[in-house]
């Protein structure tokens, strides 16, 4: 069985141009946006729902950055602020806790793959500006990963009752 990250690198190797890679990236961001939007609408935990709305908005922003670059070849500034999801998962999950955690795990995996994808694009960049742009998008994806990881840690934390 092939590692998914290796599959991403191989898929990028088969693309004919950076423009094709950017088109693929836009497609992936739009898929992520749809996934997160759908999950936001079904989550019973308010914090989880807010997280998915935030992530859907982030994926939309990334697709916009890529589209802007694709159309103008000007490198847009990538913005990412690390939000705090206070109250987060210290409140108990709903009765579907395992399902909610499973959705978070899927999101964690998606963000990890996205970060890797953009780092691979940075390696293949045709200029220093492109490289920096793709590294910034990768860093934003890493930020998403860290947010989800923190929430998962809080949700699954083992607490010894004494």
Secondary structure, DSSP 8 states (H G I E B T S, - for coil): ---HHHHHHHHHHH-SSHHHHHHHHHHHHHHHHHHHHHHHHH-SSHHHHHHHHHHHHHHHHHHHHHHHHHHH-------------TTGGGS---TTHHHHHHHHHHHHHHHHHHHHHHHHHHHT-SSHHHHHHHHHHHHHHHHHHHHHHHHHHHHH------
